[in-house]
Every structure is written in structure tokens, then in C-alpha cells.
Amino acid sequence: MWYDDLPERKLIPPEYGEECWPRCPVCGEKTDTFYRNELGDIVGCEGCVRYVDAWQWWEDYERGY
């Protein structure tokens, strides 16, 4: 028996709704947006990545905070 002779399973699309939302690989939260770094790796979503003002961060870094 050849593998080409085996019948294929039918592709059944998932039901759309709350259960089929993508989940963040970092925190597991349901989300519609992922953030990537310059290498293309996913670093988080809107729930686990936070906004930081670069100028404020630099001032805090220089002060040692």
C-alpha cells in the first residue's frame, strides 16, 4: 500500500469566536497583536509589553534608577 492511497482528512475550519483567538506565547493572553524584535522573534503582546519613553528611561539610567 502506498501512502498516496490513504484518504486525506477533511480540513474543518475552527469556529470563529472567543475560543479561536491567538494567544501570546509569552503571557498566554488572548490578543490580536504581537510585537517582534529586530530578529523577528515575538517578544510579547499588548498585555505584557509596556511603553517606555526613551528620554525618561535615559534620565533614570543616568541617575542610577
One Martini backbone bead per residue (centre of mass of N, CA, C, O) as a GRO file, in nm:
protein
   65
    1MET     BB    1   0.095   0.037   0.024
    2TRP     BB    2   0.043   0.360  -0.042
    3TYR     BB    3   0.032   0.681   0.078
    4ASP     BB    4  -0.147   0.792  -0.162
    5ASP     BB    5  -0.405   0.600  -0.080
    6LEU     BB    6  -0.470   0.773   0.147
    7PRO     BB    7  -0.700   0.939   0.301
    8GLU     BB    8  -0.793   1.251   0.364
    9ARG     BB    9  -0.853   1.485   0.573
   10LYS     BB   10  -1.072   1.707   0.659
   11LEU     BB   11  -1.099   2.045   0.662
   12ILE     BB   12  -1.175   2.214   0.966
   13PRO     BB   13  -1.279   2.493   1.059
   14PRO     BB   14  -1.282   2.701   1.299
   15GLU     BB   15  -1.456   2.850   1.520
   16TYR     BB   16  -1.567   3.156   1.549
   17GLY     BB   17  -1.435   3.336   1.832
   18GLU     BB   18  -1.316   3.328   2.149
   19GLU     BB   19  -1.149   3.044   2.112
   20CYS     BB   20  -0.967   3.145   1.835
   21TRP     BB   21  -0.770   3.315   1.961
   22PRO     BB   22  -0.478   3.430   1.987
   23ARG     BB   23  -0.183   3.356   2.172
   24CYS     BB   24   0.054   3.444   2.377
   25PRO     BB   25   0.377   3.306   2.423
   26VAL     BB   26   0.439   3.460   2.697
   27CYS     BB   27   0.136   3.499   2.864
   28GLY     BB   28  -0.148   3.378   2.715
   29GLU     BB   29  -0.302   3.599   2.596
   30LYS     BB   30  -0.550   3.730   2.429
   31THR     BB   31  -0.483   3.838   2.084
   32ASP     BB   32  -0.410   4.069   1.786
   33THR     BB   33  -0.105   4.142   1.893
   34PHE     BB   34   0.232   4.136   1.799
   35TYR     BB   35   0.575   4.159   1.904
   36ARG     BB   36   0.886   4.236   1.750
   37ASN     BB   37   1.202   4.203   1.687
   38GLU     BB   38   1.479   4.238   1.476
   39LEU     BB   39   1.478   3.902   1.445
   40GLY     BB   40   1.150   3.809   1.468
   41ASP     BB   41   1.080   3.778   1.754
   42ILE     BB   42   0.855   3.720   1.992
   43VAL     BB   43   0.795   3.946   2.288
   44GLY     BB   44   0.474   4.004   2.267
   45CYS     BB   45   0.206   4.203   2.387
   46GLU     BB   46  -0.016   4.433   2.507
   47GLY     BB   47  -0.008   4.289   2.801
   48CYS     BB   48   0.343   4.255   2.829
   49VAL     BB   49   0.401   4.526   2.685
   50ARG     BB   50   0.566   4.832   2.744
   51TYR     BB   51   0.582   5.165   2.755
   52VAL     BB   52   0.881   5.370   2.687
   53ASP     BB   53   1.046   5.652   2.747
   54ALA     BB   54   1.354   5.725   2.635
   55TRP     BB   55   1.425   5.982   2.795
   56GLN     BB   56   1.341   5.883   3.077
   57TRP     BB   57   1.520   5.633   3.082
   58TRP     BB   58   1.791   5.783   3.053
   59GLU     BB   59   1.770   5.952   3.311
   60ASP     BB   60   1.742   5.707   3.504
   61TYR     BB   61   2.010   5.571   3.421
   62GLU     BB   62   2.201   5.806   3.506
   63ARG     BB   63   2.093   5.798   3.815
   64GLY     BB   64   2.038   5.473   3.891
   65TYR     BB   65   1.729   5.344   3.860
   0.00000   0.00000   0.00000
